[in-house]
């Protein structure tokens, strides 16, 4: 029992590191090769955990080899468009100009019921509100509405809206987010100064963010009474 527990912990750590190396994607956005790699990783990890006859090192080598292969494949696809097309395919148009494309439905092996379900999920009442429906390489279905069903924007009303972009959260629960720090040009010293000015320690800071104008947005951690 102790051996299985130790092996489980080791493979949990190894799998976490390998999946981190492979990159981040939402589950609904993984490519085919990533899905295959995830399935194989789970199988390769399960066997050495429960079978003591399989050396621990052999299992780890298999995990590292498979993770490395996925990273190499992803890099090759980034540099070779033809390979990317071969492995991941192309977007498939299911609805164009408000008309159903039977050829696209057959190619994607998707029923009209499924398309209508996605249209409703996107918040449109009927098929008449939709202009284009496209099955992306990630497996996600994009729904583009007709002009008459598109919500009004400041541009439609000839109103000039300021581009602000998202808030760049440089600290969450006392932990610095270095990618956003680099984006905003803030350093750890800058963050420490802001916290000091607000008489806060890192552990008391829930969220610290900046907008594109440099405005500080600080949320303090609520303390229970």
C-alpha positions in Angstrom: 0.0 0.0 0.0 2.8 2.4 0.9 4.5 1.7 -2.5 1.4 2.5 -4.4 0.9 5.7 -2.4 4.4 6.8 -3.1 4.2 5.9 -6.8 0.9 7.8 -7.0 2.4 11.0 -5.6 5.4 10.7 -7.9 3.3 10.3 -11.0 0.9 13.0 -10.0 3.8 15.4 -9.8 5.4 14.2 -13.0 2.0 14.4 -14.9 1.4 17.9 -13.6 4.9 19.1 -14.8 4.5 17.4 -18.2 1.0 18.9 -18.7 2.3 22.3 -17.7 5.1 21.9 -20.2 2.6 21.0 -22.9 0.9 24.4 -22.5 -2.5 25.7 -21.4 -5.8 25.2 -23.2 -9.3 25.0 -22.1 -10.7 21.5 -22.3 -13.0 22.4 -25.1 -10.1 23.9 -27.1 -7.6 21.0 -27.2 -6.4 19.8 -30.5 -6.6 16.2 -31.6 -2.9 15.5 -30.9 -3.3 17.0 -27.4 -6.4 14.8 -26.7 -4.5 11.7 -27.8 -1.5 12.6 -25.6 -3.8 13.2 -22.6 -5.4 9.8 -23.0 -2.1 8.0 -23.4 -0.5 9.9 -20.5 -3.3 8.7 -18.2 -2.9 5.1 -19.3 0.9 5.2 -19.1 0.7 6.6 -15.6 -1.9 4.2 -14.4 0.0 1.0 -15.2 3.2 1.7 -13.2 1.2 3.0 -10.2 -0.7 -0.3 -9.8 1.8 -2.8 -11.2 4.9 -3.1 -9.0 6.6 -5.3 -11.7 7.0 -2.2 -13.9 10.0 -0.2 -12.8 9.2 3.3 -11.8 11.9 4.7 -14.1 10.3 3.0 -17.1 7.0 4.7 -16.5 8.6 8.1 -16.0 10.6 7.7 -19.3 7.4 6.9 -21.2 5.7 10.0 -19.8 8.6 12.3 -20.6 8.9 10.9 -24.1 5.2 11.3 -24.8 5.2 14.9 -23.4 8.3 15.8 -25.4 6.7 14.4 -28.6 3.6 16.5 -28.1 5.8 19.7 -27.5 7.8 18.9 -30.7 4.6 18.3 -32.7 3.1 21.6 -31.5 6.3 23.5 -32.4 6.4 21.8 -35.9 2.8 22.7 -36.5 3.5 26.3 -35.6 6.3 26.4 -38.2 4.7 24.2 -40.9 1.2 25.3 -41.9 0.8 22.2 -44.2 1.5 19.9 -41.3 -0.9 21.8 -39.1 -3.6 21.5 -41.7 -3.0 17.7 -42.0 -3.2 17.1 -38.3 -5.9 19.5 -37.3 -7.9 20.0 -40.4 -9.7 23.2 -41.5 -12.7 25.2 -40.3 -16.0 23.7 -41.7 -18.8 26.0 -42.7 -22.2 24.7 -41.5 -24.3 27.7 -42.2 -23.5 30.4 -44.8 -25.6 33.4 -45.6 -28.3 32.1 -43.4 -28.5 28.9 -45.4 -27.7 25.4 -44.2 -24.7 23.8 -45.9 -25.5 20.1 -46.1 -22.0 19.2 -47.4 -20.5 20.8 -44.3 -22.9 19.0 -41.9 -22.0 15.7 -43.6 -18.3 16.4 -43.4 -18.4 17.3 -39.8 -20.9 14.5 -39.0 -23.0 17.0 -37.1 -26.8 17.0 -37.1 -29.0 20.0 -37.5 -30.4 19.4 -34.0 -26.9 20.0 -32.6 -26.4 23.2 -34.6 -29.8 24.5 -33.4 -28.8 23.6 -29.8 -25.5 25.7 -30.2 -27.5 28.6 -31.7 -29.8 28.6 -28.6 -26.8 28.3 -26.3 -25.3 31.4 -27.8 -28.5 33.3 -26.9 -30.3 33.5 -30.3 -34.0 32.6 -30.5 -34.1 31.0 -33.9 -32.2 30.0 -36.9 -33.4 33.2 -38.7 -31.1 35.2 -36.4 -27.9 33.5 -37.7 -25.8 34.3 -40.7 -22.8 32.0 -40.4 -22.1 28.9 -38.2 -18.5 27.5 -38.4 -17.0 24.5 -36.8 -13.5 25.5 -35.8 -10.4 23.3 -35.7 -10.7 23.2 -31.9 -14.1 21.6 -32.1 -15.9 24.7 -30.9 -18.7 26.0 -33.0 -18.7 29.8 -33.8 -22.1 31.5 -34.3 -22.1 34.8 -36.3 -25.5 36.6 -36.2 -27.2 38.5 -38.9 -26.7 42.3 -38.8 -30.4 42.8 -37.7 -29.7 40.5 -34.7 -26.4 42.0 -33.7 -26.5 44.2 -30.6 -25.9 47.9 -31.2 -22.4 49.2 -30.5 -21.1 52.7 -30.0 -19.8 52.5 -33.6 -23.3 51.9 -34.9 -24.4 55.1 -33.1 -21.4 57.1 -34.3 -20.2 57.4 -30.7 -16.5 57.5 -30.0 -15.6 55.0 -27.3 -12.2 54.9 -25.6 -10.2 51.8 -25.9 -9.3 50.7 -22.4 -8.5 47.0 -22.7 -8.8 44.6 -19.8 -7.5 45.3 -16.4 -4.0 43.9 -15.9 -4.1 42.0 -12.6 -0.5 42.1 -11.3 -1.3 40.5 -7.9 -3.8 38.0 -6.7 -4.0 37.0 -3.1 -0.5 38.3 -2.5 1.1 36.5 -5.4 2.6 38.5 -8.3 1.5 37.7 -11.9 4.8 38.4 -13.7 3.3 38.3 -17.3 0.9 41.2 -16.4 3.7 43.0 -14.5 5.8 42.9 -17.6 2.9 44.2 -19.7 2.2 47.1 -17.4 5.9 47.9 -16.8 5.5 47.6 -13.1 8.1 46.1 -10.8 7.9 44.4 -7.5 9.2 47.6 -5.9 6.3 49.5 -7.5 3.8 47.0 -6.1 5.4 47.1 -2.7 5.2 50.9 -2.7 1.5 50.9 -3.6 0.8 48.4 -0.8 2.8 50.5 1.6 0.9 53.6 0.6 -2.4 51.8 1.3 -1.0 50.3 4.6 -1.4 46.8 3.3 0.8 43.7 3.4 0.8 41.1 0.6 -1.4 38.7 2.5 -4.0 41.5 2.9 -4.2 42.2 -0.8 -6.9 40.3 -2.7 -6.5 41.9 -6.1 -4.2 44.6 -7.4 -4.7 45.7 -11.0 -4.0 48.5 -13.5 -6.0 49.7 -16.5 -4.3 51.0 -19.6 -4.3 54.5 -18.2 -2.3 53.4 -15.2 -5.1 53.7 -12.7 -4.7 51.5 -9.7 -7.5 49.1 -8.8 -7.0 47.6 -5.4 -9.3 45.1 -3.6 -8.5 44.4 0.1 -9.0 41.0 1.5 -12.0 40.9 3.9 -11.1 39.7 7.4 -13.6 37.6 9.2 -14.9 38.8 12.6 
